[in-house]
Amino acid sequence: MAEVRLFTLSTCGHCKRAKQFLQECNVEYACTDVDLLEGKEREDAVAEVKKCNPKLSFPTIIIGDTVIVGFKEDEIRKALEK
């Protein structure tokens, strides 16, 4: 299975739903709550998100080479099936 990375905001409802969905699907993923980071760590996370999502919106979900912006269950399922 492809590596799954999730960039979220701790207070975002769509972000929470994305985490919940991945857990329900028993998908292992790395998650970064960008708003809880500080200093260089936060700058680095923001830069990483901007590479694949210049609008810097959340959640940003990276599944292998596929980038999904927002909680789009159908797109997430399709990307996980690859």
N, C-alpha and C positions, 0 to 999 in steps of 0.2 A: 504494500500500500504506500502511496505517496506521502511525503511529509506534510503535515497540516500545521500551519501557523495562523494564529488569530491575534489581531490587534484590536483592542477594545477600549472603551471608557467604562470605568467602574459603575457609573450611574446611569448608563444607557440601557433602556429596556430592550432594544433590538440586539444589543451586544449580549445581554443576559440570556435572551432567547437562543441566540446562536450557540452559546456555551452549552445550554441545556440540551439543544438538539444534538450536538456532537456527543454529549455524554449518553443520551438515549440511544444513539447509534453505536455506542461502544467504540468510538474513535479516539485514539490517543492524539493529543494535540498540545502544542506549546502556545501559551497565552501570555500576552503582555497587556496589562492595563496601563495604557500610556499616561493617563492623567495621574497615576499614583507614583510615577517616576519623577526624579528631580535631576537638575543639572545636566551633565554630559550624557548620562544614561537616557534621559528624556530626549535630548537633542538627537541622539543616535537612533532612537526608536522612531521619532518623527521623520527623520531623513529616510529611514528604511521604508516607512509607509508611503512617503511621497514618491519613491521610485516607481511604485506600481499603482499608486492612487494619488495623483497630484492634488486632488481636491481635499485630501486629508480628512475623509469622512469615515465613520465607524458604524459597524464593524468592518474591518478589512480582513478578508479570509483568503489565505493562500494555500491552495491544495496542489502540490507539485508545481506545475507551470501555470495553473489556472488561478486568476485573481477574481474574487467575488466581493463586490462592495455592497454592503447592506445584508440583511438577513433574507436570503432568497432560497427557501428550502429546496425547491426543485433544482436549482443550479448547483447547490451544495451536494445533493444526492447524486446528480449526474457526474460531477467532478470526482466524487468519492468512488464511483463505479469504474473509473478509468484504470 
